[in-house]
């Protein structure tokens, strides 16, 4: 009798964990299904992809969106720009992010004044250049910059309102300087450099990338990517710079780019710090980093959970207040509905 009971006990030890695992899978799937039903209610959401443990768990496209339709991802472009600078340093085109901008820009504009010549590439990457022009407090600043006759001269003509490296000011003009610096350092447009060293290794097809009035690719916005392209960039960062067994980007750069360099002062929800053109935050006891575009374009990575969430929204022609609302609603859904499922 005791032997028979022992066999039953051992059998239960084998079966119960499997039952628990299956129940958890069902619960997770049901919870995610509910999230996607909620997502469907967001009127301008085009795509939502949840990727975990090396595979897509669920993806859905809304309102005429599709996996292979390219989309202007706005300031997600900045995170791509950070990636290109990291590659350029790794390839020896740029010595390091500690180089000062005058090394690259003086040949174009003449000698910068002594204060501006001390701005380093790292200051542009961390939104702490010191240049006047904070778009998060002045919604017209981006339009003032993009409509200027010369985007380079517009930015360089702005006064310094803080010491470089000290204060966070969200400034697209300062980010755009990185595109010009990359071209000066490599002799290639930012787009051609990206095609050779980033897009081709990731299997990203040719897409449009808008330029300034002098022909330099916009280092702050205007890159068009598909949702699947966005996911590939997220996978690159989640996997330590490796894609398809190829080291495309140094792991050391990913660490630099995605860890806090400066506090944002919580100027936007869900992000308390900023790395190298990547936002940083923490919720539900998990740290995450994300690329962030106007109107609701996101590549969000939670390394501890091996989780990536990609989302895109229609933003063109959308009133500013509505674009801001859909940005918040989409990011809130990712952080407060998707992350807890896997926590």
N, C-alpha and C positions, 0 to 999 in steps of 0.2 A: 504493500500500500504506500509506504513512504517513497519507494522508488518511482511509482506511478505519479505521485504528486510532484516529485522532483522534475520528472519529464515535462509535466504541464507547466511548472514554474519556468523552466528553461525555454520552453516554447513561447511563453508570454513575453519573456525578455527579448526574444527575437522579433516578435510580431508587433508589440506595442510601439517601439520607436518608429517602425515603418508606418503604422497607422497615424502616429502623431505627425510625421513628415508629410503624409498625403493630406491630412486635414489642414496643415499649415499652407500647403500649396494651393488647396482649394480656397482657403480664406484669403490668401494673397491675390489670387486671380480675381476673386469676387470684388475685393477692395479696389483693385486696379481698374476693373470694368466700371465700377461706380465713378471713379475719377474721370475716366474718359467720357462717361455720360455727362458729367459736370462740365468737362472741357468743351463738349459739343454746344453748350449753351453760350459760350463766348463768341460774340457775333463776328469777329474778324480773325479768329484763330485759323491759321492755314495748315499747321502741322504740329504733331506731338509724337515724340519718339522716346520710349523708355528702353534703355540698354543696360543690362546687368550681367556680370559674370560671363563676359565675352559673347553675348548674343542679344539680339533685339527681343525683348519680352513682349512688347506691344507697340504698334505704331498705327497712327490714323491720320488721315488728311481730310480737311474740312473746307467747305466753301470754295470749291474748285482748286484747292491745293493738291499737290502730288509730290511724290518722292523725288522726281527728276525735274521739277519746275524750279528754275533759279529765281532768286529773290534778293532784292537789295537788303542786306543784313545790317545796314547802318553801322553803329559803333562796334559791332562784332569785328568789323574791319580792324579796329585798333588792336584787338587781341591777336589777329593774324599778323599785324605789323610788328608786334612784340616778338612773335615767332620768327619772322624774317630777320630781325636784328640779332636774335640768338643764333640763327644759322650763319649769318654773316660774320659774327665773332668767331664761331667755331671754325669757319672756313678761312679765317685770317684776313678777310676784307676790312674788318674793323678790329682794332687792338683789344678794346674792352669797352664796357659801358661807362668807364671812368674818363674816356676821352671827352674833351670839351668840344662844343659845337663849332667854335670858330675855325677849327682845323678843316672842316668840310664846307663851311658857309662863307668864310672870308673871300674865297675866289669868286663867289657869285655876287656879293654885295659890297665888297670892300671890308676893311677891318671893322669888326664889331667893337662897341665901346668896352671898356675894361670890365664893367660889371656883367654884361651879357656874354662876354667871351669866357666867363667862368662857368657858364651853365654846362653841365655834363649830359651826356646821352642818358644816363640813369635818371636825371631830373625830368627829362621829357617822358621817359617811360613810367615814372611814378606820379605824373601830373603835379610835379612840384617845381616847375621851371621858374616860377615867380612872376611870369608875365601877367599883366592885367588881362582879364577876360574870363570870368567864371560863368560858364553856360548854365550851371545849375541854379544860379541866382539871377541870371539875366537871359531870358529865353530868346532874345533877339541877337545875342552875341554870335551864334553860329551863322545866322543869315548875314550879319555884318561882315563876317570874315569871308564867307563863300562868295558874296557878291562884290567884294573888293576887286579892283583891277589886277592886283598882284597879291596872291595869298601869302607868299614868302615875305614880301616887304611889309604887308599889313601886320603880320605877327611880330616881326623884328622891330617894328616901329612902336609897339606898345611899351609903356613904361613897366619897370619891375616894381611890383607892389609888395614883394617879400624876398628874402634871401633864397636863392636856389636851394632846393632840397629840404626846405623847412615847412612849407604849408601846402596843403592840397587845394588846387584850383583846377576844376575840370575844364580843359581848354583844348578844343579840337585843332586849333591853329598850331599849338605847340606839338601835338601828336603828328601833325602833317610834316613838321620839320624832319621827323624820322624818315619819311619817305624820300625826301630830298637828300638827306644824309646818306641813305642807302644807295641811291643812284650815284652820288658823288664818289662813294667808296668803291662801288663795283663796276661803274661804267654801264650799268644796265638799268632799265626802268624797274620799278618795284614789281610790276606785273611780270616782266620777263624773268626776273630773279625768282619770283614766287613759282612760276611755271617750272623752272628747271630744278629748283632745290626743295620745293614743298608740294606743289600740286601734282606733278608727275609721279613722285614717289607714293603719294596717297591715292593715285588714280582719280584725281579731280580733273574734269574736263575743262576746256577753255571757257571762261566766262568774261563778261565785261567788268572793268574796274574804272570808274570815272576818274577824270583828271582835273587838275586846276587849270587856270587860264594860261599857264605857261607849259602845260603838257605833262606835269608830274602827277603820277597816280595819287589820289587823295588818301593820305595816310590815316585819316580819321573815319571815313565812311565811304559808301559808294561801291563796295565790292559786292558782286552778285554771286551767291552760292545756293545750291540746292539743300534741302534738309539732310540728305544723305552726305553731302560734302561737310556740313556742319558736324555731323556725327563722327566723321573720319577725323576731324580735328580734335574732337573730344577724346576719341580712342587714342590718338597720338599722345595726348597729355596724360590720360589715365595709365597708359602703358610705359611711362618713363621715356617717351620720345621714340619708341619703337613702333613701326608699322610694317606688317608683313615681313617680320624678321629682319628689317632694316632699321638701323639707328639713324633716323631722319633728323632728330633734334637732340642735343645732349641732355641727359637726365639732369645735370647740374643747372642747366638753364630753366628747365621746368620748375625746379625747386625755387630758383630765384624769382621767376615770373609769377608764381602762384602763392608765394608767402608774403605776408604783410610787410610793406616798406614804409607806409605812412597811414595814419588814421584819416578816415574820411569825415570824421565828426558826425557820422550817421546822416549824411546829407541825402541819402536815399534809404528806403527801408531794405532790410535784409543784408546790408553790406556795411560792416563797421571799418573795414580796412581796404587798402589797395596795394596790389603788387606792381608788376610791370605790365600795365594795361590789362590786367585781370582783376576783377573785384573779389574780395574775400568776405566770408561770413561764417556764422555758426548758428545752428538751430538743432533742437532735438538731440543735443549732446554730440553732434557731428559737425565737423568743419567741411566747408565746401568752397569752391572757387568757380567763377563764371564769367563768360563773355556776355556782354550786355548791350543790346541795340535798341534804339528809340522805337517805341510802339510795341515792344514785346518780342524781341529776337534774342534767344538765349542758347548758350551751350553751358550747362551746369554739370560740374563733376563733383561727386562725393567719393574721394579715394577710399575711405574706410569701408564703404559699402560696395565698392567696384561698380558704381552706379553713374550713368550719364543720362541726362534728360535734355532733349533738344526741342525747342519750340520756335515757331515763327508766326507772325501776325501781319496782316495787311496794314500798312501805315500811310501809304500815299493817298492824299486827298482826305485823310481823316482829321477832323478838328483836334487841336492840341489837347483839349481836356479829355476827349474820348481816347486818344492815343495814350495819354498818361494813365487813364483808368484801366485800359486793357493790358498795359505793361504791368501794372500792379496785380491785377487779377491773375494773369498768367504766372508770374513769379510766385505769388501766394499759393497758387495751386501746386506748383512744383515743390515748394519748400514745406508747406503745411498739409498737403494731401498725399504727395507721392513719396517723399522721404520717409514719413512715419510708417508706411507699409513695410519697408525693408529694415526698419530700425530694430 
